[in-house]
Each structure stands twice: as C-alpha cells, then as structure tokens.
Amino acid sequence: MKKILIAIVALTTMQITIAQENRGTFSGGFESNSQWYQDDEGLGTIAPQDQLRSNNYFTLRYSYDKFTAGIQYELFAPNPLLGYFEGFKGNGIGTYYLNFKHEGLDITGGHFYDQFGSGLIYRSWEDRQLGIDNSIRGVRINYEFTDYLVATAFTGNQRVGFEVSEGTITGLNAELDLSNALDLETGIQIGASYVNRYQTSTSPDLNFPADVGAYSARADITFSKFFLGAEYVYKEQDAFVLDGFVSNNNYQDGRALLLNTGYATKGLGINATFRAVENMGFYSDREASGNAFLTNTINYVPGYTKQQDYAVSNIYVYAPQPIVSPGEGKAGEIGGQIDVYYTAKKGSTLGGKYGTKFEFNYANWSGLDATFDVTNNTYQASLLSRNEKYFEEASVAVKKRFSRNFSTIFTAVHTEYNTTIIEGSGDFLRGDAFIIDALYKLDGGRSVRMDLQHLSADADRGNWAAATAEYAFSPYLSMYVTDLYNYDETDIHYYSVGGSYTRGRTRVAMNYGRQRGGLVCVGGVCRFVPENTGLTLNISTNF
Amino acid sequence: MKNLLFVTLIFSFAFAKAQTSLPEITLKNLDGKEISLATLSDDKTVVVSLWATWCVPCIRELDTIAEVYEEMQEEINFELVAISVDDSRSTRRVKPAVMGKGWEYTVLLDPNNDVRRHLGNPNVPLTLIIKNGVIVYRHSSFTPGAEDELFDKFKELAG
C-alpha cells in the first residue's frame, strides 16, 4: 500500500513537472488477461475455487534528457490464472528502475533484464504467457570503452513473484569486436563472462558451496556467406538438490558447449546448432532447483527444436533436460538441429509463377551416457556422449502462392518423443502430422483462412484431427473457430471460438473454449497448464 | 480497489500525454555490426516491423511486402526495417531465414526483447511508421490486405 502511494506521488510530481516544462516523454502499456473458468463434464474438469481470474500489467516509462524511469504495477486477482506461479497472487509494484545514459555509459538502478552470450550462463527476461519475470533488482553498469570494447557489471537479487531471491547474483561480461579493432573484413566477435550466485551456507560442512561461480567464453566469426559460433560454460560445484531437499555432502559441477554454423546466400539459408549440457541448472536459490514454475532461473537453456505453428504439431513438444536426476537416469542432454530455408525462383519448375518457399528442420536430442549411483545421488558422465533418445523430429513446410489472391502452406512433421523423460511417465511415442493451410484474399482487406490438420500417433491418446476457419472482416477485425479432436481414445473435442479487434495502440481478443492440458511452450521454455474450459478476455494497449 | 482506481487515473493521464519514440538502443544487424535505432529515421520516414521466425502472420506480412518491395521503394521511397524479436533459441535461424527468403530489408536482432519491452510487450507482428524518431502509426496483427493500408498510410505520412 505504502509502495503504491509513493509511486503515485512520484508519478504525479513527474506529471506536474512535465506539464510545466513540457519536456520529457511518457510511454507505457496495459495488458489484461482474464479467464472465467467453467465446470466441464465432457473434460471432467471442475472450475477452480476462484472462477474468475485475471492477470494485469500496467507499465509506465518516463524519459527526461539522459534519464529514464519505469515502473510496472501488477495485479493478479483474486488469484493468478491456472498454471501460473502462486507467488504472483495479489498486487503490487512488480518492477521499477531508474536509468541514466550518457555517451558510452549506461547505469540502471532497480530491476533490469540482460543476457550474456546466448544466455546459457545468464539471462533475465519477462514472458507473460509463461508467467516468467526473473529480472534482477540491483545495479547494472554497462560501458562502451571504444567502438570495439563493451563491458557490463551487475549485482542484485532476482525477482520471484513479488519477492526477491535469497541468493545474490553478480555478473561480469566483456565483448570485444576484433573486426572493428583490427579493421578486418571478416567479422570476429569474442566475449567472456563470469556469473556468481552467493547464498548463505545451510550446512555444517565447511566445504558446502555458498558461492557458485560460472565462467563462459565465446566467439562468433562471419566470413562472407559463412558464419560460425562457439560458446563454452563451466559452472562450479553446487549442492545437489532433489525435490527441494539440499544435500550436505554431495556437490556437483556442470558444463555446456554450444556450437553453431551456417551458410546464407540469396535464396538459400542453412543453419546447424549443436549443444551438449551437463548439470546446467543454475538457480538464485538452491532450493528452487528444478521447480515447475521456472522461478529463480539464472541461465537460459531453451529447447533447440523448431517451434511448430499448428495445434497437432504442438502436442508433443520437447522440453530441454539440463538438470541432473539420478533416480530418472538424467545427467544432461546432447543434440542439435539443422534448418534449411530455400526459395525456388519465380519461373523455375518448382517456383512457378510466384516462387515457392521451402523450410526444413531436423532436430535430435539424447541423454548423456552416464552411470548413476542412485543411493548417493551421484553420477559419472562425459559431456560428449550419447545414450537414450529423448526426442527426434523432422519437419518440412512448403509455402506456395497460386495466384495473387490464393496461397497455401503444406506442413509435414515426424516426431519421436520419449514420454517418460519429458513428462515423467508413458510410452515412447512416434507420430506423423500433416497440415494444409489455405489463405484466400478478398477485396477491401477481407480474407478467409482455413486449415486441416491430422496427427497419427502410436502411443498416448493416439490419433488427432483438427481444423480452423478464420475470417478477417478488415485488417482490424477477425474471427475464428477451431476444433482439435482426439477421435482415437478420449473422443474429446477441444473446441474454441473467438475474435480479435486491433486498432492502433489497442488490441482486444475474446474467446470461449477448451484448453488442452499439457506443456505450453514459448521460446523453447515450457510450462504446464491444466486442462480447462472457459471464457478468455485479453486486452492490451500501448502508448 | 482504490489502488486500482488511482493507478488507472495516473495511467489515463500519462496515456493522454504519451508521445512514443524508439528507444536509444543499438542492435546488431545480420553481420554483427551495431546499428543505432535512434538514427534510423533521421530526416526520413521508415517502417519498422517487429517479427519472429516462429510467427506465421509475421512471415506472411514480410513475404507479402517483399513481393512489391522494389516497386514501392522506387514509387514512394518505402523503406522497411525488420527487427527480429527471436530470442537466443531461434535468433540463429534469422539470418538463414532472411537470406533463404530473399528479403531485401535491413534486419536487426533484438534477442533479449529490449525494444519490444520498450514498446510495451506487444504481440508480433507489430508494424510502426517512424517519422523523425517519433512513432506516428502503429498496427499489430496481419491479415492479407493490411499491406495496402500500410502503403497508403506511409504515402500520407511521408509526403
């Protein structure tokens, strides 16, 4: 309450100052995601105790000369939406900051977001769909020494719901652009980072790690049409944690290697990524290791697979496995993916009159080859080893335009999914999905889109079919109806109907229907959402 | 409830006064060179499109505009800067995707979504027209036909 009052007074003062001097600029936004949950006999689900739930975010930013101040007020009432971290319950100032920028200097006090390298050692970010905000509250300084050397230093505690982490995180990062420094044709950037988590020891053991440091080094090279990148991270020994229980004499270190290479020229682009990780869970509170809501995560280990675009190809999605769990036989993962983008030219056999676009992706992930001592919760593994298959997927999408007004996308996906590893239990699943998506443009900004989807799978709930029809009345207003049907086992229709209106700064969307339970993944990070039915309203506006 | 009322009041006041510009952030282009956002629209009007490789309507929008890009460049000085909000999971897919599709846009990378956050975490695609550093038009989502509207708006605002 006090905090809010202070904030209001501060903002009002700022407003008055501006009104008088007419300087500085405001910007901000409001987003509201609400759902009214219903009992659903067909699904066998009962609405939660608070049937109407709403997640709301108000952000306000004010810039004046070299200063920027920002604040985010959040309201989760009476409870956050299903599947969100319960630490968000209630309301309050979620984040606030004051930033000063002058020439090469950039200083922030308060909450900030940043990442070092690919994020494998450190990334703080916000994703409202996933309910993640692991910004760090503290001080961050970034300084550009020259046009080829930039360094960052920060220290602070991580946001967890409306609290901050017990552990303190400190980070250092330096990036050197050798091509600028030496005036080279070839692009060469190198970087190095150190990130430390300090949390008071809870053990009588003098060797118990209160400080856990992680080091990383990386390099990116671009020569004409080729590019190549490498990153290695080593994390010092941290206490082993199982279900929130911290071990007193079992300390394990972790490491990760990320390689990326590709070739890109007009009409053809290829990218290949390889990554191996061993024990790379890195948390601002050791007791939070492996928690389901992804709170306290310091580093970012996304699933390097393709984010699929349709309902049937989003049921069996890979969730990355960076954490050690001897009981489940997990010590990390190894694998990679290849992407190819190709455009067949206009007038060629494949290209036809308008050109045809092809997208191909192949991803393969396995566990590390490790031996486990389940009694003592220890393991022996090599980072560059492969054992049990966790996930494999091959997909192709062909985008073809037939006339000025008519275009289609054809997608095929073959998935192999280790249900036990990814979800905890279940049979190994193989599935094949086929999707056809057709778009017809009418005049006056109107259009019709339809898709038909099918997935045949040999385990879990078997085969699925889905269809969508969408009609746009104008570039501003559209409506859709969709159904995902598990006709093989459960005979359940996950139907949904809705529409959205967007104009300038504002977007309003409403829909009613059933949400399939399971992993909802955004950006390769997954959150579990229970099955539910209800009316959803999303409002967002920016200014 | 009272708090909410206060906050709403403050926000509506700010809303009325808002005049948004692009943040003073530098982003890397596909060759790793730093480009300053603040100087993008120096003395000219540009379209900025926030997109991602995993966003179907975004790709539709940029593919559609790409078909007539050269024409529009000549006719109305149309210029588009595509800022990818792909995070580190998919940011390495951006260069092959852009080249593979043969897009001629200036492409910048915003892997930790600094620009997106500055703009209030909008859904992508988000299309902006920037004139002398100030956002003068804003549209999110893409359905076929929206590109014609964008060209018209651009003509009107740039002229």
Interface residues (C-beta under 8 A of the other chain):
Chain A: M1 I4 I8 L11 T12 Q15 I18 T25 F26 S27 G28 G29 F30 E31 Y57 F58 T59 L60 R61 Y62 Y73 L75 N91 K101 Y113 D114 Q115 S118 G119 L120 R123 W125 E126 R128 D147 D177 S179 G187 Q189 D220 T222 F227 G229 N260 G262 Y263 A264 T265 K266 G267 L268 G269 I270 N271 T273 Y300 P302 G303 Y304 K306 Q307 D309 D339 V340 Y341 Y342 T343 Y354 K357 E359 K399 N405 I409 L439 K441 D443 G444 G445 R446 S447 A472 S474 P475 S478 S500 T502 G504 R505 R507 G523 G524 S540 T541 N542 F543
Chain B: N3 L4 F6 V7 I10 F11 F13 A14 F15 K17 A18 Q19 T20 S21 E24 L30 D31 G32 K33 E34 W54 V56 R60 D63 E67 D87 S88 R89 S90 R92 R93 K95 P96 A97 V98 M99 G100 K101 G102 P111 N112 N113 D114 R117 H118 L119 G120 N121 P122 N123 Y137 R138 H139 S140 S141 F142 T143 P144 G145 A146 D148 E149
